Amino acid sequence: MAATEEVPKTYAEATTRQDQDEWKKAIASELKSLIVNKTWKLVPKPAHQRPIGCRWVFALKRDEKGQVVRYKARLVAKGYSQRHGIDYEETHSPVAYLNSIRAMLAKCSAEGMEIEQCDVDTAFLYGKLEEEIYMELPEGLRELLELAEAEGEDDVVCMLLQSLYGLKQASRVWNETIDKHLKSMGFEPADADPCVYTRGEGEDECIVCLYVDDMLIASRQKAVIASVKAGIAEKFRIKDLGRARFILGIEIDYDMERRTLGISQK
């Protein structure tokens, strides 16, 4: 798969250039994923509220030789057009403190604990919205669903049910969602840092450190870590990254047998 041009900046550009077939496939794939996820339902345009806009963001994934291996399209809400008190309330979302991550790594090294890592794919799409938010139809959706523009069909909009990238509250809604799930698994957040969770004692002790959608998971037993990953995967699609080696620009060099751990930023 080869691409000779720059990444398109608009839907119109993506769907009219030489490699338009690849971009159209990426757009259709993203839309179908959002539909399966029940991100919205189609409703008549409300008279009492102005729908927010949305746009497409495109990217090319390349291999180590610079060859294009995947065309990627992501639908992003125009969060800058949201109005406080109408489309959103709170936006703050906590993340683990850097000192908490360092303290966790130091504890694991001193006590010979395993440290593994995983992240959640498309994390922001899992949160359910409490606000009533309407969004204009994404470019490409009408064609995908073969919606007619006659008989008032052009007044159809998306009523958002799930969070979407670009929304001002997207990060907060995701944090509330993962927090609730970890608590349902028996974890409790630390008083000093709400993004550090603990469960169990002794050989069964487990620590989860959360930074947005990236998680460090530590325990003295690999089986405990595996069970925690499985519990998270019951609700979310995750990438299992194995032993923790890199987070927040920090490289982790851990020799568990010698109980030595070094960190460096490059």
Legacy VTK file of the C-alpha trace (Angstrom):
# vtk DataFile Version 3.0
C-alpha trace
ASCII
DATASET POLYDATA
POINTS 266 float
0.000 0.000 0.000
1.581 3.290 -1.032
0.615 6.935 -0.676
2.403 9.750 -2.432
0.443 12.708 -1.117
0.023 14.424 2.231
-2.778 13.464 4.592
-6.047 15.135 3.511
-7.327 17.986 5.645
-11.027 17.703 4.781
-13.647 15.102 3.887
-14.041 16.655 0.435
-10.320 16.334 -0.232
-10.153 12.747 1.064
-13.010 11.592 -1.145
-11.869 13.174 -4.407
-8.134 12.514 -4.591
-6.241 9.670 -6.247
-6.355 7.372 -3.200
-9.973 8.182 -2.398
-11.012 4.517 -2.274
-8.738 3.887 0.720
-9.991 6.961 2.563
-13.616 6.061 1.832
-13.006 2.618 3.368
-11.486 4.227 6.478
-14.416 6.639 6.806
-16.980 3.852 6.414
-15.138 1.721 8.974
-15.170 4.541 11.540
-18.850 5.300 10.968
-19.840 1.637 11.237
-17.876 1.326 14.490
-19.661 4.358 15.947
-23.038 2.989 14.860
-22.343 -0.441 16.403
-21.245 1.329 19.590
-24.616 3.163 19.613
-22.854 6.504 19.844
-25.972 8.328 18.634
-29.507 7.976 17.416
-30.993 9.905 14.512
-33.723 12.367 15.474
-35.444 15.415 13.938
-33.467 18.615 14.404
-34.663 20.167 17.703
-36.147 23.635 17.667
-34.813 24.454 21.145
-31.126 23.618 20.721
-28.443 24.260 18.129
-26.546 21.121 17.032
-22.765 21.222 17.336
-20.638 20.434 14.324
-18.141 17.644 13.703
-15.202 17.057 11.396
-12.961 14.313 10.093
-9.324 13.920 11.107
-7.169 11.731 8.879
-3.857 9.968 9.461
-1.569 7.445 7.792
0.045 4.617 9.738
3.429 3.661 8.293
5.831 0.796 8.916
9.517 1.113 9.773
10.318 1.568 6.070
7.888 4.432 5.703
5.364 2.416 3.708
1.703 3.109 4.399
0.063 0.137 6.109
-3.214 1.719 7.164
-5.463 4.653 6.331
-7.116 6.036 9.473
-10.142 8.312 9.817
-11.495 9.609 13.134
-14.698 11.574 13.658
-14.212 14.461 16.085
-16.901 16.684 17.581
-16.332 20.435 17.368
-16.186 20.852 21.118
-15.253 24.513 20.821
-18.848 25.221 19.781
-20.285 23.670 22.962
-21.912 26.053 25.433
-21.309 25.777 29.165
-24.455 24.937 31.093
-26.176 23.624 27.963
-23.876 21.116 26.259
-21.566 20.455 29.221
-20.960 21.213 32.897
-17.748 19.833 34.419
-14.690 19.083 32.292
-11.945 18.384 34.842
-10.557 14.850 34.770
-7.836 13.600 37.144
-4.726 11.714 36.042
-2.112 9.988 38.180
0.564 12.274 39.569
4.064 11.678 38.248
5.237 11.257 41.850
2.612 8.520 42.300
3.994 6.640 39.308
7.522 6.943 40.676
6.407 5.785 44.130
4.615 2.791 42.625
7.705 1.804 40.639
9.903 2.175 43.735
7.568 -0.031 45.783
7.504 -2.683 43.062
11.292 -2.715 42.864
11.761 -2.912 46.634
9.195 -5.697 47.062
9.869 -7.653 43.860
6.438 -7.054 42.326
5.593 -7.678 38.688
4.667 -4.549 36.699
2.652 -4.821 33.511
0.860 -2.358 31.308
-2.239 -2.080 29.143
-4.236 0.652 27.485
-7.836 0.959 26.378
-8.614 1.380 22.683
-10.849 4.369 21.824
-11.394 4.934 25.541
-13.380 8.156 25.194
-16.130 6.380 23.240
-17.180 4.245 26.215
-18.655 6.968 28.410
-22.393 7.635 28.506
-23.447 11.271 28.302
-25.782 12.863 30.822
-26.232 16.068 28.826
-28.610 16.371 25.888
-26.276 17.040 22.961
-27.229 17.179 19.307
-24.690 16.996 16.487
-24.926 17.631 12.778
-24.793 14.533 10.583
-21.175 13.553 9.886
-20.096 13.841 6.274
-20.464 10.399 4.729
-23.201 9.141 7.056
-26.060 10.033 4.747
-24.436 8.094 1.906
-23.630 5.125 4.142
-27.193 4.848 5.415
-28.672 5.898 2.067
-30.726 8.618 3.740
-32.972 10.530 1.378
-32.852 14.307 1.431
-36.480 14.586 0.387
-39.495 14.873 2.668
-37.654 16.702 5.425
-34.944 14.086 5.872
-32.343 16.840 5.597
-33.454 18.048 9.054
-32.215 14.861 10.738
-29.411 15.210 13.308
-27.527 12.924 15.698
-28.556 12.897 19.353
-25.391 11.772 21.142
-25.801 8.899 23.583
-22.135 8.078 24.092
-19.128 10.325 24.399
-17.139 11.304 21.326
-13.621 12.597 20.781
-13.579 16.390 20.783
-16.340 16.892 23.358
-15.258 19.081 26.264
-16.437 16.497 28.801
-15.063 13.441 26.960
-12.076 12.902 29.261
-14.146 13.377 32.415
-16.874 10.987 31.252
-14.248 8.336 30.455
-12.627 8.751 33.880
-15.983 8.329 35.613
-16.641 5.194 33.543
-13.320 3.450 34.279
-13.441 4.557 37.932
-16.833 2.911 38.362
-15.631 -0.296 36.707
-12.452 -0.583 38.789
-14.486 -0.068 41.961
-16.873 -2.826 40.836
-13.797 -5.089 40.652
-13.009 -4.379 44.295
-10.430 -1.615 43.858
-10.379 1.504 46.017
-8.750 4.815 45.042
-6.018 6.187 47.279
-6.797 9.294 49.333
-3.636 11.023 48.092
-4.243 10.222 44.415
-7.665 9.222 43.017
-5.988 7.578 40.010
-4.044 5.033 42.076
-6.195 2.037 43.022
-5.418 -0.825 45.399
-7.008 -4.180 46.167
-6.049 -7.069 48.447
-3.096 -7.642 50.749
0.090 -9.699 50.840
0.458 -12.040 47.876
-2.935 -10.933 46.550
-2.167 -7.208 46.669
-2.688 -5.414 43.365
-2.096 -1.791 42.382
-3.498 -0.038 39.322
-2.133 3.344 38.302
-4.310 5.152 35.749
-3.195 7.897 33.388
-6.137 8.669 31.088
-6.415 5.350 29.169
-2.979 3.955 30.081
-2.653 1.610 33.067
0.217 0.212 35.085
-0.798 -2.942 36.965
1.405 -4.395 39.706
1.231 -7.484 41.905
3.476 -10.165 43.347
1.642 -12.744 41.246
1.335 -12.673 37.459
-1.948 -14.560 37.801
-3.420 -11.651 39.759
-2.380 -9.203 37.041
-3.847 -11.495 34.374
-7.170 -11.672 36.218
-7.301 -7.878 36.529
-6.629 -7.438 32.816
-9.361 -9.969 32.074
-11.760 -8.053 34.311
-11.033 -4.802 32.508
-11.335 -6.527 29.115
-14.849 -7.705 30.004
-16.050 -4.136 29.468
-13.369 -2.449 27.365
-11.243 -3.408 24.384
-7.651 -3.305 25.622
-4.132 -3.625 24.252
-2.030 -5.879 26.478
1.449 -4.336 26.417
3.089 -6.928 28.682
5.851 -5.869 31.061
5.852 -2.104 31.615
8.651 -0.487 29.639
7.515 3.009 28.700
4.956 5.488 30.060
4.629 9.287 29.777
7.945 9.549 28.018
9.632 7.593 30.817
11.600 4.478 29.920
11.443 1.764 32.606
14.401 -0.596 32.992
13.374 -3.184 35.591
15.419 -6.196 36.686
13.004 -7.980 38.995
15.456 -10.688 40.072
18.008 -8.136 41.254
15.256 -5.783 42.396
16.760 -2.858 40.547
14.748 -0.368 38.557
15.948 2.600 36.554
13.918 5.268 34.798
15.058 7.721 32.157
13.524 10.303 29.869
14.800 10.583 26.314
LINES 1 267
266 0 1 2 3 4 5 6 7 8 9 10 11 12 13 14 15 16 17 18 19 20 21 22 23 24 25 26 27 28 29 30 31 32 33 34 35 36 37 38 39 40 41 42 43 44 45 46 47 48 49 50 51 52 53 54 55 56 57 58 59 60 61 62 63 64 65 66 67 68 69 70 71 72 73 74 75 76 77 78 79 80 81 82 83 84 85 86 87 88 89 90 91 92 93 94 95 96 97 98 99 100 101 102 103 104 105 106 107 108 109 110 111 112 113 114 115 116 117 118 119 120 121 122 123 124 125 126 127 128 129 130 131 132 133 134 135 136 137 138 139 140 141 142 143 144 145 146 147 148 149 150 151 152 153 154 155 156 157 158 159 160 161 162 163 164 165 166 167 168 169 170 171 172 173 174 175 176 177 178 179 180 181 182 183 184 185 186 187 188 189 190 191 192 193 194 195 196 197 198 199 200 201 202 203 204 205 206 207 208 209 210 211 212 213 214 215 216 217 218 219 220 221 222 223 224 225 226 227 228 229 230 231 232 233 234 235 236 237 238 239 240 241 242 243 244 245 246 247 248 249 250 251 252 253 254 255 256 257 258 259 260 261 262 263 264 265
